[in-house]
Structures are given as structure tokens and as C-alpha cells.
Amino acid sequence: MANNSSVKQAFFNRRMLICVFTGFSSGLPLYILIGLLPAWLRSEGVDLKAIGLFALIQLPFTWKFLWAPLFDRYIPPFGRRRGWLLITQIALLSSIPAFGMLHPGPDLWAIAYLAVVVAFFSASQDIVLDAYRRELLLDNELGLGNAVHVNAYKIAGLIPGSLSLILADHLPWSSVFFITALFMLLGIAMTLFVSEPVLKNGAPKTLRAAVVEPFQEFIGRNGLKSAGLILGFIFFYKLGDSMATALATPFYLDMGFSKTEIGLIAKNAGLWPSVVGGLLGGIWMVKLGINRALWVFGLVQMIAILGFAWLASVGHSLLWLGMVIGIEALGVGLGTAAFVAFIAHATHPLYTATQFALFTSLAAVPRTFANAATGYLVEWFGWVAFFLFCFVIAIPGMLLLFKVAPWNGRQELENAQ
């Protein structure tokens, strides 16, 4: 009964509602860049090679830790978190409609430069939103709060990925980008109405302190060996899952599924199990704790990888396609909820922006670099052996749990609070 009461108290409160808005505001600009922008370019006749190069605009999300110290050190009007949120959100609201003023043929380079600007402001907003969320949530709410944020992030993708595309069949692209950008007003409204988190020890006194002290604090708090193990865990925990899904669509095509089959089943069997998995993961974490959730959800992630290997051996089967996509999405939802909560717990309140940005950037490295080798691995191994390889690659991250989050151990990072 006490457990059920604690779940209800954690789920139904103002902080969870704020996490809905942080997730939506964070996801919208990214999905504009990776979903709506390529659709616009392709519909205007831009070739696939040029569109593929636009993937490089995501680099600010990998390198955001470089300028994150600025958000810990300097305090603009409205506060250290709310002030920077307003600046980045207004910049996004202003810059996104500018796409509609350009033409993909003659203005392709201008579009590329504008996309980098939008990516920079989007990554900057993420830095501040991550820091604000960490300072907002109580320790026992980290799992659920981050799960709510991640799911709202995914649902935000329905705006540029669905609504905006429908509008594009009836309105000029200038109107589409303008209407899509207006959804940033939800994030701005949140920023205006929420309160600034209380910071007991004040901001770092100098920029040098904001850059150096987060690293010194993290190593000093955990020790050099433990700090290295934590960073290794952050790198490896989702590596196998990330590599297994890097070529998901080409894999489905190779298995003989049509684009229509992939589109219909992937949309329904992929998005909603992921959302449900994230919410269930957050609720279960209230009872399990972060350590045990990392073990349980990590095992689900690994089993989901084996589902791809099974599908590769079975071949064309709509039933198995739906089951594999659904189980994988559920595993990703669960694993991400625990993983983001762990990262949040690993930060110190005084250096939240810098440390959170560093950890999430490290977690993004596999997506950026390791995934680039997946095409070669498939050519060498074939699909079945490739997915078995991805399963094996996931094992080091699980083994590191013995050190960084033992099943019966107390959360090692609690002394950061």
C-alpha cells in the first residue's frame, strides 16, 4: 500500500507536468531537423546524397559539453536556468520560420547554415532543460520524471513528423515552418510560469571554475577508478542496442518488407510501446530504485536485440516484424528511462549543466561513430551474426553494473546530493 501511495505521489504532481513541457520543448526542434527538413528538401528535388550530408548538423548535440559551462557560470535576467531557457527558446521560435523564406535549389548552403544555427540553439536548450530537470526533481522522482520527459520528447516528433507533413499538402512550406515553430510557445509559456530552482551554494565564481571544477568534483567525489568505470558504463550500456537499430530500415527492406508495411507497422508497433515502456520504467523505478532498474531493463534491452536475429532467420513475417519492433521499442523505453535517471543522479547540483552535457555527449558517441561501422559489419557477418555481435557488445555495459550499480548496493552517487 505504501508503495502504491508513493507511486501516486510521484506521478501526480506539478513536477511531472513540468517534465511533459520540458520533453516536448526539447524534442520539437530536433525532429524538425531530422524529420521535417529532409522531407522538405526531398519534396523540392534535392538529391539523397546532399540530404544525407545534412546529418552532420547533429554535431552540436555531440559537442554541447564544450559550451555548457557558460550556462553554469553566467546568470542572465530571469535566473540561471529560466533566463537561458528563454534566450534559447526565443532564438528557436525566431530561427525555425526562416527555413520557409529560403528555397532548396539556390539556397541549399544557406539552409545548411541555418540548420546548424537551429541545431546549436536546440542543443543549448537541451543543456539547460537537463540541468533544470535535475534540480527540479526529488531523488526518488528521477526515474519517473526523466521517463515522462523522454516520452514527451518522442511525442513531440508527431508535430513535424505528421501534422506538418499533412499541412504541407495544403499550405506553402513558409506557412508550414511558421506554424510548426509556434509550438515552441508551449516551452516559452512553461519557462515563464515555473520558478527558478534554488541553488544553495551559488554559481561557479569564474569561467575557469565552471570549466575545471565539474571534472574535479566528479573525479574527487568518485575517485579516479570509479569515475572511469562510470564513464565506461555510460558509453557501453546502450551501445549494443544503438548499433542493432542503426540499420533497422535497410534490414527490414532486405527481409522483403515493403515501405508501406514498414511505415504502418513501425509507426504503430514502435512509437507507442516505447512510450508505454518509458512510463512503466519510470513507475517501476519508484519501487525498484535506479540500480535494480538498470539490471532489469538492461536485460530486456539485450533480449530485444536477439529478436532482430530471430527475424533475420525467419524472414518475411508481418507478425514477427510487429513483435520484434514492439519488444525492441519497449526495451528502449525501459532502458532509456533508467539510463537517463542514472546520468541525472551522477551530476552535482552546482555543475548540473556541464556534467549532464558531458555525460549525454559521451552517450551519443556510439550513435555518431560506432554506428558508422555497422554497414561494414553486416557485409562481413550477415544479418544474423551481426545482431548476435550486437548482443555480445551489450555485455560489457551489463558487467559494469557490478561496480557502478550493484543489485543490492546503495546508489553510489547519492553523496552528490
ABEGO torsion letter per residue (X at the ends): XAAAAAAAAAABBAAAAAAAAAAAAAAAAAAAAAAAAAAAAAAAGBBAAAAAAAAAAAAAAAAAAAAAAAAAABBBBGEAAAAAAAAAAAAAAAAAAAAAABBAAAAAAAAAAAAAAAAAAAAAAAAAAAAAAAAABBAAAAAAAAAAAAAAAAAAAAAAAAAAAAAAAABBAAAAAAAAAAAAAAAAAAAAABBBBBBAAEBBABAAAAAAAAAAAAAAAAEAAAAAAAAAAAAAAAAAAAAAAAAAAAAAAAAGBBAAAAAAAAAAAAAAAAAAAAAAAAAAAAAAEAAAAAAAAAAAAAAAAAAAAAAAAAEBBAAAAAAAAAAAAAAAAAAAAAAAAAAAAABBAAAAAAAAAAAAAAAAAAAAAAAAAAAAAAAAAEAAAAAAAAAAAAAAAAAAAAAABBAABBBAAAAAX
